[in-house]
Amino acid sequence: MGMIKAKGLSKSYDKKPAVSDLSFEVETGKVTGFLGPNGAGKSTTMRLMLGLDTGGGQTTYDGKSLREYTQPSKIVGILLEAKAFHPTRTARNHLRVLAAEGDIPYKRVDEVLDIVGLNDVAKSKPGKFSLGMSQRLGIAAALLGDPKYLILDEPANGLDPEGIAWLRQFLRDYAKEGRGVLVSSHLLSEMSQMADNVVVIGKGKLIADTSINKLIAGSSSAVFVRTSNMPSFEKALEFAGLKYKKEGAGLSIDTAKTDDVGKLAHNAKVTVLELSAQTASLEQVFLELTEGSEEYQGKPEAQK
Amino acid sequence: MTPTIKAEFKKLLTVRSTYLTSLAALLFVAGLVAFYGHGYKTAPSDLNSLFLGGSITPFSSITAIAGAVIALLLLAHEYRYNTIVYTLTAANRRSKVLAAKIITVFVFVFVLSVVVVSASLAMSMAGVAAAGHTLPHQDINYITYLAKAVFLCEGYALFALLLAALVRNLVGALVILLVVPNTIEGLLSLVLKKHSVYMPFTALQQVVQPPVIAGSVPAHPETAATGVLTAPKGAIVFLCYLIAGWIITWYLFLRRDAN
């Protein structure tokens, strides 16, 4: 089974590290999400993987560097920037130029335009395309070589809900065909539905490299409970040494399991009215993981 | 390498700036400069045997600017619109990209300069005829004339391409292209005086100095007076600059980040 292996990637700008000794893998058959706060080094990492930026480390595609392939376009398709096209060159000609560069037959151009739904505007100049249409053109460009791997930087940006749903399904199907997809996005709800694995980075360093399920399961979880006699139950929790906080009419108990909370209520002789496990969302996990590694932070209104 | 060259031609021929600039050069040089200025409006007393030979400087210089702009845009547009990331990812060697661009520019500018300069010569003759004058026998070797004109155009175009690769900014490269040959070298010539002919574009201009009849007033005395290098020497001096510039540019193109 092939894969993309990034090993020891590093890059500095003016002695300030943008990416530091970053290693991870992108497996075939899976969609790998690439997450990190703004300025975490996601785009730089992708550029390093493609040999566009000079820096430390190496990236191999099925054991070989991209330079060792005679037709790199058939190994990896890229979308790094939606608006990367000449504004007055028609969409079809833009793709034909890229097809020529990759030694790909021109008939493939119409195929990919059909896949992304841009057939009707094939002869239009993309300078006036919306962001969503530009993204679709970028995705078409990435698909031109029918590559084994896709590296996509924020491909869902600007897409409408229908477009996002299409992209999600398309990438999942693409991976199911035994290919690998590395996709960055800040739409965490989207990522949780799309990706099998996630690589999380912060300040250019690896924070997590695991499956989404493991990531969420391994995060701090809580149990919500509402009983007939809250004061008595609070005393029981304190006696058991469990931390809790009030949440509406009930309590949220950190790092607890529903079974244990149920037993505790039984022992305290209070009736349980509501009991549920609170699983963290990918967004909560992401915020937990990247806390303190944001390059740019806004202030809450109250602190201004 | 062939796919990369094919792609470069596709890039060149699928943007309107290529056609607009070429057409503008053809209309301006062949129409205005050649037919009207160096044909129809020429006084009968200026119609000597070197009349056509003397047209090489204006015809080729203006064509060279057009070719240089097209060459510059071929690469500068890639940086401006970030298509360079596709170009560099599709090619497994960056050198292939640069070599393909040089070949593409060379071929295109060759065709452009031959077409525009040949058309200009024909339009110049047509202008003289339209004014009702008779052109005397011309002492001109058309092959040498065209070769010199093509050399000037290629020189400018390859310099423009070098600038685009080095500066990686459309406006910056364009300003340097238009300012260095005339303004900067013009100012430096005040300091360098007779050695100014060793500056790159002054040397290149020596290649297209109009011929002069021995003992007569040159057709364009203002330019002929500064020419102390022969055409081959001028060409060699310019080539030395161009090759040195390309060695540095090539090295940086391989070493720097994509954009």
Interface residues (C-beta under 8 A of the other chain):
Chain A: R47 L50 G51 L52 D53 T54 L66 R67 E68 Y69 T70 P72 S73 V76 I78 L80 E81 K83 A84 F85 H86 P87 T88 R89 T90 N93 R96 V97 L98 A100 E101 G102 D103 A141
Chain B: P3 T4 K6 A7 K10 K11 T14 V15 R16 S17 H77 Y81 N82 T83 V85 Y86 T87 L88 T89 A90 A91 N92 R93 R255 R256 D257 A258 N259
